[in-house]
Amino acid sequence: RNEGTRLHGALRDGSRYVVIEVEDTGTGIEEEKMAKIFDPFFTTKSTGVGTGLGLSVVRKIVDLHQGMIEIVNLPEGGVRASLTFQACGE
């Protein structure tokens, strides 16, 4: 399991899923910080420039919908965020 991954036990092999992927072209996330990106109030920004709550809130919403979120650095730079949810009607 990658540090930038949060899995929920409800995802099962053989089920249908919806996957949403978003990529950026930034510098990526330093590996030593990847383990903390979902922690409430963790931020790399200066004081007063954000609360560090964004990814912890996203993770909570994904968890409430029994989904999965994964954030990985791309080899060419930037980051990919993947959100996976079981398709309705399963």
N, CA, C and O atoms as CSV, one atom per row, in Angstrom:
chain,resi,resn,atom,element,x,y,z
A,1,ARG,N,N,0.841,-1.175,0.000
A,1,ARG,CA,C,0.000,0.000,0.000
A,1,ARG,C,C,0.884,1.234,0.000
A,1,ARG,O,O,1.856,1.305,0.751
A,2,ASN,N,N,0.555,2.192,-0.828
A,2,ASN,CA,C,1.278,3.461,-0.853
A,2,ASN,C,C,0.816,4.331,0.305
A,2,ASN,O,O,-0.322,4.215,0.760
A,3,GLU,N,N,1.687,5.193,0.775
A,3,GLU,CA,C,1.319,6.093,1.870
A,3,GLU,C,C,0.205,7.051,1.451
A,3,GLU,O,O,-0.575,7.492,2.294
A,4,GLY,N,N,0.123,7.374,0.175
A,4,GLY,CA,C,-0.913,8.290,-0.311
A,4,GLY,C,C,-2.206,7.586,-0.656
A,4,GLY,O,O,-2.989,8.102,-1.454
A,5,THR,N,N,-2.452,6.423,-0.078
A,5,THR,CA,C,-3.641,5.635,-0.394
A,5,THR,C,C,-4.472,5.418,0.858
A,5,THR,O,O,-3.932,5.147,1.931
A,6,ARG,N,N,-5.764,5.536,0.723
A,6,ARG,CA,C,-6.682,5.182,1.791
A,6,ARG,C,C,-7.691,4.221,1.195
A,6,ARG,O,O,-8.454,4.587,0.300
A,7,LEU,N,N,-7.697,2.994,1.689
A,7,LEU,CA,C,-8.591,1.959,1.178
A,7,LEU,C,C,-9.759,1.767,2.123
A,7,LEU,O,O,-9.645,1.990,3.328
A,8,HIS,N,N,-10.864,1.359,1.570
A,8,HIS,CA,C,-12.017,1.020,2.390
A,8,HIS,C,C,-12.356,-0.432,2.115
A,8,HIS,O,O,-12.307,-0.867,0.964
A,9,GLY,N,N,-12.693,-1.178,3.125
A,9,GLY,CA,C,-12.947,-2.602,3.007
A,9,GLY,C,C,-14.093,-2.978,2.083
A,9,GLY,O,O,-14.216,-4.148,1.720
A,10,ALA,N,N,-14.941,-2.025,1.688
A,10,ALA,CA,C,-16.111,-2.345,0.867
A,10,ALA,C,C,-15.764,-2.569,-0.604
A,10,ALA,O,O,-16.606,-3.084,-1.340
A,11,LEU,N,N,-14.580,-2.214,-1.062
A,11,LEU,CA,C,-14.218,-2.427,-2.461
A,11,LEU,C,C,-13.850,-3.892,-2.653
A,11,LEU,O,O,-12.983,-4.421,-1.957
A,12,ARG,N,N,-14.524,-4.545,-3.609
A,12,ARG,CA,C,-14.302,-5.972,-3.819
A,12,ARG,C,C,-13.991,-6.257,-5.279
A,12,ARG,O,O,-14.494,-5.579,-6.176
A,13,ASP,N,N,-13.160,-7.265,-5.509
A,13,ASP,CA,C,-12.886,-7.727,-6.871
A,13,ASP,C,C,-14.182,-8.210,-7.500
A,13,ASP,O,O,-15.030,-8.793,-6.824
A,14,GLY,N,N,-14.333,-7.966,-8.794
A,14,GLY,CA,C,-15.507,-8.425,-9.523
A,14,GLY,C,C,-16.648,-7.429,-9.547
A,14,GLY,O,O,-17.599,-7.619,-10.305
A,15,SER,N,N,-16.590,-6.379,-8.749
A,15,SER,CA,C,-17.630,-5.357,-8.755
A,15,SER,C,C,-17.309,-4.302,-9.803
A,15,SER,O,O,-16.169,-4.193,-10.256
A,16,ARG,N,N,-18.306,-3.535,-10.182
A,16,ARG,CA,C,-18.108,-2.433,-11.129
A,16,ARG,C,C,-17.804,-1.161,-10.352
A,16,ARG,O,O,-18.374,-0.911,-9.290
A,17,TYR,N,N,-16.882,-0.352,-10.909
A,17,TYR,CA,C,-16.435,0.859,-10.227
A,17,TYR,C,C,-16.437,2.049,-11.158
A,17,TYR,O,O,-16.385,1.912,-12.380
A,18,VAL,N,N,-16.497,3.215,-10.554
A,18,VAL,CA,C,-16.302,4.481,-11.245
A,18,VAL,C,C,-14.985,5.041,-10.720
A,18,VAL,O,O,-14.780,5.140,-9.510
A,19,VAL,N,N,-14.091,5.406,-11.643
A,19,VAL,CA,C,-12.793,5.962,-11.260
A,19,VAL,C,C,-12.667,7.353,-11.857
A,19,VAL,O,O,-12.897,7.554,-13.049
A,20,ILE,N,N,-12.300,8.306,-11.017
A,20,ILE,CA,C,-12.061,9.687,-11.432
A,20,ILE,C,C,-10.591,9.968,-11.177
A,20,ILE,O,O,-10.104,9.787,-10.061
A,21,GLU,N,N,-9.876,10.415,-12.220
A,21,GLU,CA,C,-8.456,10.728,-12.063
A,21,GLU,C,C,-8.205,12.173,-12.465
A,21,GLU,O,O,-8.701,12.656,-13.483
A,22,VAL,N,N,-7.420,12.843,-11.634
A,22,VAL,CA,C,-7.031,14.230,-11.886
A,22,VAL,C,C,-5.518,14.298,-11.759
A,22,VAL,O,O,-4.948,13.794,-10.791
A,23,GLU,N,N,-4.861,14.924,-12.742
A,23,GLU,CA,C,-3.403,15.077,-12.712
A,23,GLU,C,C,-3.039,16.551,-12.760
A,23,GLU,O,O,-3.779,17.373,-13.302
A,24,ASP,N,N,-1.883,16.874,-12.182
A,24,ASP,CA,C,-1.338,18.216,-12.330
A,24,ASP,C,C,0.080,18.118,-12.881
A,24,ASP,O,O,0.634,17.027,-13.017
A,25,THR,N,N,0.644,19.249,-13.189
A,25,THR,CA,C,1.989,19.282,-13.772
A,25,THR,C,C,2.979,19.983,-12.854
A,25,THR,O,O,3.989,20.517,-13.313
A,26,GLY,N,N,2.692,19.980,-11.566
A,26,GLY,CA,C,3.576,20.625,-10.601
A,26,GLY,C,C,4.827,19.808,-10.337
A,26,GLY,O,O,5.240,18.989,-11.158
A,27,THR,N,N,5.414,20.042,-9.191
A,27,THR,CA,C,6.668,19.378,-8.829
A,27,THR,C,C,6.454,18.054,-8.101
A,27,THR,O,O,7.414,17.323,-7.859
A,28,GLY,N,N,5.220,17.740,-7.752
A,28,GLY,CA,C,4.943,16.515,-7.010
A,28,GLY,C,C,5.019,16.746,-5.516
A,28,GLY,O,O,5.187,17.876,-5.059
A,29,ILE,N,N,4.895,15.677,-4.762
A,29,ILE,CA,C,4.913,15.727,-3.296
A,29,ILE,C,C,6.172,15.011,-2.819
A,29,ILE,O,O,6.441,13.884,-3.235
A,30,GLU,N,N,6.933,15.651,-1.961
A,30,GLU,CA,C,8.140,15.026,-1.427
A,30,GLU,C,C,7.760,13.728,-0.719
A,30,GLU,O,O,6.796,13.683,0.045
A,31,GLU,N,N,8.529,12.679,-0.984
A,31,GLU,CA,C,8.201,11.350,-0.441
A,31,GLU,C,C,8.059,11.353,1.081
A,31,GLU,O,O,7.190,10.661,1.610
A,32,GLU,N,N,8.880,12.104,1.786
A,32,GLU,CA,C,8.786,12.116,3.249
A,32,GLU,C,C,7.523,12.820,3.743
A,32,GLU,O,O,7.145,12.659,4.903
A,33,LYS,N,N,6.868,13.591,2.885
A,33,LYS,CA,C,5.621,14.267,3.264
A,33,LYS,C,C,4.391,13.479,2.832
A,33,LYS,O,O,3.288,13.736,3.315
A,34,MET,N,N,4.570,12.524,1.930
A,34,MET,CA,C,3.443,11.759,1.391
A,34,MET,C,C,2.649,11.061,2.491
A,34,MET,O,O,1.426,10.966,2.399
A,35,ALA,N,N,3.323,10.573,3.526
A,35,ALA,CA,C,2.650,9.853,4.612
A,35,ALA,C,C,1.730,10.757,5.432
A,35,ALA,O,O,0.882,10.258,6.172
A,36,LYS,N,N,1.883,12.069,5.315
A,36,LYS,CA,C,1.120,13.003,6.141
A,36,LYS,C,C,0.025,13.738,5.380
A,36,LYS,O,O,-0.727,14.499,5.989
A,37,ILE,N,N,-0.091,13.536,4.071
A,37,ILE,CA,C,-0.968,14.403,3.275
A,37,ILE,C,C,-2.441,14.337,3.669
A,37,ILE,O,O,-3.182,15.283,3.399
A,38,PHE,N,N,-2.888,13.249,4.298
A,38,PHE,CA,C,-4.283,13.148,4.720
A,38,PHE,C,C,-4.482,13.559,6.177
A,38,PHE,O,O,-5.610,13.548,6.669
A,39,ASP,N,N,-3.409,13.920,6.872
A,39,ASP,CA,C,-3.517,14.333,8.267
A,39,ASP,C,C,-4.170,15.706,8.373
A,39,ASP,O,O,-3.784,16.629,7.656
A,40,PRO,N,N,-5.176,15.855,9.274
A,40,PRO,CA,C,-5.777,17.176,9.473
A,40,PRO,C,C,-4.718,18.193,9.894
A,40,PRO,O,O,-3.865,17.912,10.736
A,41,PHE,N,N,-4.790,19.354,9.304
A,41,PHE,CA,C,-3.937,20.507,9.600
A,41,PHE,C,C,-2.514,20.380,9.071
A,41,PHE,O,O,-1.684,21.250,9.337
A,42,PHE,N,N,-2.212,19.317,8.327
A,42,PHE,CA,C,-0.886,19.229,7.711
A,42,PHE,C,C,-0.872,20.105,6.468
A,42,PHE,O,O,-1.730,19.969,5.596
A,43,THR,N,N,0.087,20.991,6.388
A,43,THR,CA,C,0.226,21.865,5.235
A,43,THR,C,C,1.697,22.173,5.007
A,43,THR,O,O,2.501,22.162,5.939
A,44,THR,N,N,2.030,22.444,3.772
A,44,THR,CA,C,3.387,22.878,3.441
A,44,THR,C,C,3.403,24.376,3.155
A,44,THR,O,O,4.441,24.948,2.822
A,45,LYS,N,N,2.236,25.001,3.290
A,45,LYS,CA,C,2.124,26.438,3.010
A,45,LYS,C,C,2.507,27.263,4.237
A,45,LYS,O,O,2.566,26.762,5.360
A,46,SER,N,N,2.760,28.514,3.985
A,46,SER,CA,C,3.104,29.444,5.065
A,46,SER,C,C,1.914,29.650,5.995
A,46,SER,O,O,0.765,29.433,5.610
A,47,THR,N,N,2.204,30.068,7.217
A,47,THR,CA,C,1.160,30.367,8.189
A,47,THR,C,C,0.190,31.392,7.610
A,47,THR,O,O,0.599,32.409,7.049
A,48,GLY,N,N,-1.097,31.105,7.755
A,48,GLY,CA,C,-2.128,32.014,7.265
A,48,GLY,C,C,-2.512,31.807,5.806
A,48,GLY,O,O,-3.363,32.530,5.286
A,49,VAL,N,N,-1.896,30.827,5.132
A,49,VAL,CA,C,-2.172,30.593,3.711
A,49,VAL,C,C,-2.813,29.207,3.536
A,49,VAL,O,O,-2.352,28.418,2.712
A,50,GLY,N,N,-3.828,28.917,4.272
A,50,GLY,CA,C,-4.485,27.622,4.179
A,50,GLY,C,C,-4.524,26.953,5.533
A,50,GLY,O,O,-3.759,27.284,6.438
A,51,THR,N,N,-5.437,26.000,5.648
A,51,THR,CA,C,-5.642,25.343,6.942
A,51,THR,C,C,-5.084,23.931,6.999
A,51,THR,O,O,-4.922,23.381,8.088
A,52,GLY,N,N,-4.788,23.335,5.856
A,52,GLY,CA,C,-4.337,21.954,5.846
A,52,GLY,C,C,-5.473,20.970,6.064
A,52,GLY,O,O,-5.248,19.844,6.509
A,53,LEU,N,N,-6.689,21.388,5.754
A,53,LEU,CA,C,-7.840,20.511,5.961
A,53,LEU,C,C,-8.377,19.896,4.667
A,53,LEU,O,O,-9.192,18.975,4.721
A,54,GLY,N,N,-7.941,20.380,3.522
A,54,GLY,CA,C,-8.508,19.950,2.246
A,54,GLY,C,C,-8.513,18.457,2.026
A,54,GLY,O,O,-9.578,17.874,1.820
A,55,LEU,N,N,-7.350,17.815,2.062
A,55,LEU,CA,C,-7.283,16.385,1.777
A,55,LEU,C,C,-7.878,15.540,2.893
A,55,LEU,O,O,-8.378,14.447,2.627
A,56,SER,N,N,-7.840,16.013,4.129
A,56,SER,CA,C,-8.469,15.234,5.200
A,56,SER,C,C,-9.989,15.246,5.037
A,56,SER,O,O,-10.647,14.247,5.327
A,57,VAL,N,N,-10.550,16.358,4.580
A,57,VAL,CA,C,-11.993,16.434,4.320
A,57,VAL,C,C,-12.357,15.553,3.130
A,57,VAL,O,O,-13.351,14.828,3.179
A,58,VAL,N,N,-11.563,15.609,2.063
A,58,VAL,CA,C,-11.810,14.755,0.895
A,58,VAL,C,C,-11.779,13.285,1.309
A,58,VAL,O,O,-12.665,12.517,0.932
A,59,ARG,N,N,-10.777,12.893,2.073
A,59,ARG,CA,C,-10.685,11.510,2.520
A,59,ARG,C,C,-11.924,11.095,3.303
A,59,ARG,O,O,-12.436,9.993,3.106
A,60,LYS,N,N,-12.411,11.958,4.183
A,60,LYS,CA,C,-13.600,11.644,4.985
A,60,LYS,C,C,-14.820,11.452,4.088
A,60,LYS,O,O,-15.604,10.528,4.302
A,61,ILE,N,N,-14.986,12.311,3.091
A,61,ILE,CA,C,-16.112,12.188,2.165
A,61,ILE,C,C,-16.016,10.876,1.383
A,61,ILE,O,O,-17.011,10.167,1.231
A,62,VAL,N,N,-14.829,10.558,0.894
A,62,VAL,CA,C,-14.623,9.305,0.159
A,62,VAL,C,C,-14.916,8.108,1.073
A,62,VAL,O,O,-15.587,7.166,0.653
A,63,ASP,N,N,-14.429,8.135,2.296
A,63,ASP,CA,C,-14.687,7.056,3.250
A,63,ASP,C,C,-16.190,6.887,3.511
A,63,ASP,O,O,-16.687,5.763,3.577
A,64,LEU,N,N,-16.905,7.999,3.657
A,64,LEU,CA,C,-18.345,7.935,3.908
A,64,LEU,C,C,-19.089,7.289,2.741
A,64,LEU,O,O,-20.157,6.708,2.931
A,65,HIS,N,N,-18.535,7.387,1.546
A,65,HIS,CA,C,-19.135,6.765,0.361
A,65,HIS,C,C,-18.500,5.414,0.050
A,65,HIS,O,O,-18.691,4.860,-1.033
A,66,GLN,N,N,-17.746,4.894,1.008
A,66,GLN,CA,C,-17.105,3.579,0.909
A,66,GLN,C,C,-16.226,3.464,-0.336
A,66,GLN,O,O,-16.217,2.443,-1.023
A,67,GLY,N,N,-15.489,4.542,-0.602
A,67,GLY,CA,C,-14.606,4.572,-1.754
A,67,GLY,C,C,-13.148,4.492,-1.372
A,67,GLY,O,O,-12.796,4.148,-0.243
A,68,MET,N,N,-12.305,4.816,-2.340
A,68,MET,CA,C,-10.863,4.767,-2.157
A,68,MET,C,C,-10.260,6.021,-2.788
A,68,MET,O,O,-10.721,6.477,-3.834
A,69,ILE,N,N,-9.243,6.567,-2.158
A,69,ILE,CA,C,-8.489,7.674,-2.727
A,69,ILE,C,C,-7.020,7.289,-2.738
A,69,ILE,O,O,-6.496,6.740,-1.769
A,70,GLU,N,N,-6.370,7.587,-3.849
A,70,GLU,CA,C,-4.944,7.310,-3.982
A,70,GLU,C,C,-4.289,8.521,-4.634
A,70,GLU,O,O,-4.781,9.037,-5.638
A,71,ILE,N,N,-3.186,8.967,-4.064
A,71,ILE,CA,C,-2.423,10.083,-4.620
A,71,ILE,C,C,-1.000,9.607,-4.830
A,71,ILE,O,O,-0.343,9.143,-3.899
A,72,VAL,N,N,-0.527,9.728,-6.073
A,72,VAL,CA,C,0.820,9.257,-6.408
A,72,VAL,C,C,1.560,10.327,-7.202
A,72,VAL,O,O,0.962,11.096,-7.955
A,73,ASN,N,N,2.873,10.356,-7.012
A,73,ASN,CA,C,3.728,11.208,-7.835
A,73,ASN,C,C,3.882,10.564,-9.203
A,73,ASN,O,O,4.009,9.343,-9.305
A,74,LEU,N,N,3.871,11.371,-10.249
A,74,LEU,CA,C,4.070,10.889,-11.608
A,74,LEU,C,C,5.552,10.936,-11.953
A,74,LEU,O,O,6.249,11.856,-11.524
A,75,PRO,N,N,6.049,9.975,-12.713
A,75,PRO,CA,C,7.473,9.954,-13.055
A,75,PRO,C,C,7.941,11.222,-13.763
A,75,PRO,O,O,9.072,11.663,-13.564
A,76,GLU,N,N,7.079,11.806,-14.586
A,76,GLU,CA,C,7.441,13.007,-15.341
A,76,GLU,C,C,7.221,14.295,-14.548
A,76,GLU,O,O,7.444,15.388,-15.067
A,77,GLY,N,N,6.788,14.172,-13.303
A,77,GLY,CA,C,6.507,15.327,-12.456
A,77,GLY,C,C,5.007,15.486,-12.293
A,77,GLY,O,O,4.230,15.026,-13.131
A,78,GLY,N,N,4.611,16.124,-11.240
A,78,GLY,CA,C,3.190,16.279,-10.961
A,78,GLY,C,C,2.658,15.126,-10.135
A,78,GLY,O,O,3.398,14.252,-9.686
A,79,VAL,N,N,1.353,15.155,-9.954
A,79,VAL,CA,C,0.669,14.198,-9.087
A,79,VAL,C,C,-0.597,13.722,-9.784
A,79,VAL,O,O,-1.221,14.464,-10.543
A,80,ARG,N,N,-0.969,12.470,-9.514
A,80,ARG,CA,C,-2.275,11.950,-9.961
A,80,ARG,C,C,-3.081,11.593,-8.721
A,80,ARG,O,O,-2.614,10.865,-7.845
A,81,ALA,N,N,-4.297,12.117,-8.663
A,81,ALA,CA,C,-5.251,11.746,-7.614
A,81,ALA,C,C,-6.310,10.872,-8.255
A,81,ALA,O,O,-6.938,11.266,-9.237
A,82,SER,N,N,-6.510,9.679,-7.699
A,82,SER,CA,C,-7.525,8.749,-8.198
A,82,SER,C,C,-8.565,8.511,-7.122
A,82,SER,O,O,-8.230,8.150,-5.994
A,83,LEU,N,N,-9.822,8.710,-7.470
A,83,LEU,CA,C,-10.939,8.444,-6.585
A,83,LEU,C,C,-11.720,7.275,-7.169
A,83,LEU,O,O,-12.083,7.301,-8.345
A,84,THR,N,N,-11.981,6.252,-6.364
A,84,THR,CA,C,-12.676,5.066,-6.847
A,84,THR,C,C,-13.889,4.814,-5.972
A,84,THR,O,O,-13.807,4.804,-4.744
A,85,PHE,N,N,-15.029,4.608,-6.644
A,85,PHE,CA,C,-16.288,4.336,-5.947
A,85,PHE,C,C,-16.984,3.161,-6.610
A,85,PHE,O,O,-16.889,2.996,-7.827
A,86,GLN,N,N,-17.679,2.346,-5.838
A,86,GLN,CA,C,-18.459,1.271,-6.416
A,86,GLN,C,C,-19.619,1.876,-7.189
A,86,GLN,O,O,-20.263,2.812,-6.714
A,87,ALA,N,N,-19.893,1.343,-8.388
A,87,ALA,CA,C,-20.966,1.847,-9.221
A,87,ALA,C,C,-22.316,1.561,-8.550
A,87,ALA,O,O,-22.472,0.550,-7.865
A,88,CYS,N,N,-23.272,2.442,-8.750
A,88,CYS,CA,C,-24.605,2.259,-8.187
A,88,CYS,C,C,-25.265,1.021,-8.772
A,88,CYS,O,O,-24.982,0.642,-9.909
A,89,GLY,N,N,-26.123,0.404,-8.019
A,89,GLY,CA,C,-26.863,-0.746,-8.487
A,89,GLY,C,C,-26.136,-2.055,-8.285
A,89,GLY,O,O,-26.603,-3.102,-8.734
A,90,GLU,N,N,-24.986,-2.009,-7.607
A,90,GLU,CA,C,-24.219,-3.248,-7.359
A,90,GLU,C,C,-24.742,-3.915,-6.116
A,90,GLU,O,O,-24.242,-4.969,-5.724
